[in-house]
Amino acid sequence: MQNLTEEILKATKEALDDISSCSDIQSLRKISSVYKGKESKLYKILTEISKLQGDEKKFIGSCINESKEKIDNVLLQKEQELKISEYEKEESEYLDITLNKEDKKLGSTHPVTQMIQKIVDVFSLYGFSHVTDREIETDWFCFQALNMDVDHPAREMQDTFYIEENHILPRTHTSSVQIRTMIKAKPPIRIISAGRVYRNENQDARHSFMFYQYEGLIIDNNISIADLKSILTQALRKIFENDKIDLRLRHSYFPYTEPSFEIDATCMLCQGKGCKVCDFKGWLELLGAGMVHPQVLRNVKIDPKKYQGFAFGGGPERLIMIKNEINDTRLFYENDLRFLSQLKKL
Ligand SMILES: [Zn+2]
């Protein structure tokens, strides 16, 4: 009996050693069939049990069963380990030859965001700080402080979505940021602001219920229209990367500036000669501007006799549209990558 138990232990150890040194599923299956088959040492020992008697027979039988159970468990565990490692190996080596590497394009910020960043960067060269503020405003900050009283007809041009309670509304222009800045800061003030604005407008190629604006403001001593024209000319030349651009000021009307102007730039597509984009005028309308109205300064407790300033504002989309010859502003918000990826000139 001593011999048989030793043989069982030896056979078991051999089996376990073979299993643990196995490195792939195929080899493991061969080992499994050897140790479970009729040629295995354990099977041979089992055939000798019949020669034994009583307790001895029982004891050796239970030793063999215990050994087989142990081998089965280790086989199962090894099989799972090998399957996992083979799967991981396949994963790491997997190569899908149908994948087109060129289709993987890196995303980028939206062209309007890029243009706003460019505007902010260029104006920062002239000492303008970038300021942002809330999009939901009160009637006072959006209209009344800007010299548009409750029944002012100019409000018609900036109809929006009123929320009845407390006179709250989505801002119709970024000029409310100027008011908030002038209340908080003392002159000299030099800021550039940009963001979303909202208007109740019919959707067409030139109008959308939401669009972007950028807006600049200077309040200081001895500020004149010459400063307005000079700074805007230099800044727009940098934004359009074109030193030949000139500006012309056409008289206009805004309640918050006096005098007010529409500012046109030399058409950069035809260099002022006249083309389809500029309607053969040689000039392109770019933005609105003017000297800050004295009443607006009084509304924010700045003495108009001591300080003057100018403000200007426009749409970043307009600048991109001119540079890329686009005629429909809605294209910017449809998020069609075929359109967005074509806009190289920002
Ligand atoms: Zn032109």
Boltz pocket constraint, residues with backbone or C-beta under 6 A from the ligand:
constraints:
  - pocket:
      binder: B
      contacts: [[A, 267], [A, 268], [A, 269], [A, 270], [A, 271], [A, 272], [A, 273], [A, 274], [A, 275], [A, 276], [A, 277], [A, 278], [A, 279], [A, 280], [A, 282], [A, 283]]
      max_distance: 6.0
